Amino acid sequence: MGTDLLLGLISLITSLIAAIVGLGGGMMLIALLPLFLAAPVIIPIHAIAQIASNSSRVAFAVKDVRWTYFLPFFIGSLIGAFLFGFLLFNISTDYIPLGIGLYILLKLWCKPFVQNIEKYENPYLIGFLQSGLGVIVGATGPLTLSYLASKLSDRNQIIATSALFMTFSHLAKIPIFGMIGVSLWDYKETVLIMVIGSVMGSWLGTKIRIRIDNDKLLLAIQWLLTVLAINMIARTII
């Protein structure tokens, strides 16, 4: 129960961060989960927590959601999730934390990687890449956020619309893990507490968003994610 409550608190904090700045929360959560959970359940539990976080963020700011790009994004998400899902039949889940750690470091510090990922401005491709890569590495929210930032100018609209996209991106992963036999029944209390924490974080973050200095918070998140990513890689290969 102590671990479950700690994961609930972590879910609250990471959801709070995502509600304030639009990104970082999901990546931080996926970086922390390997410290508490077995490798095969990391990404599906992360997906459920993120569904709760993002869908509640949409509910709390539904007036700011812009639906224009949703349908092509959703179609791309379904295709990407199922195509990349087949890769899970051929890789060991023990190496998922390694993939997550490498992805986070590349996303934070490798400009050519970021430029190649973010240059796809088609909503079909954004959905395909976000949900497809998300099956393997879990948190790919910055893909959507960078795309929407190039299309929308209002901060609240960007965050709310990104939350809608990420909700369905994570939903698209759930059937994949069911197909490969991952069961979360033994983690039902953990999942419930994390969902509650995620919703609470979304509510608080939506309320205090306008009062926070984004630049300082983003810098702190960047360095914390770096440390966590290196720890994940080291724990996998040592």
Secondary structure as UniProt FT lines:
FT   HELIX           2..21
FT   HELIX           25..32
FT   HELIX           33..35
FT   HELIX           39..60
FT   HELIX           62..64
FT   TURN            68..69
FT   HELIX           70..85
FT   HELIX           86..89
FT   HELIX           93..95
FT   HELIX           96..109
FT   HELIX           111..118
FT   HELIX           123..137
FT   HELIX           141..149
FT   TURN            150..151
FT   HELIX           155..171
FT   TURN            172..173
FT   HELIX           174..179
FT   TURN            180..181
FT   HELIX           185..187
FT   HELIX           188..208
FT   HELIX           209..211
FT   HELIX           214..237
//
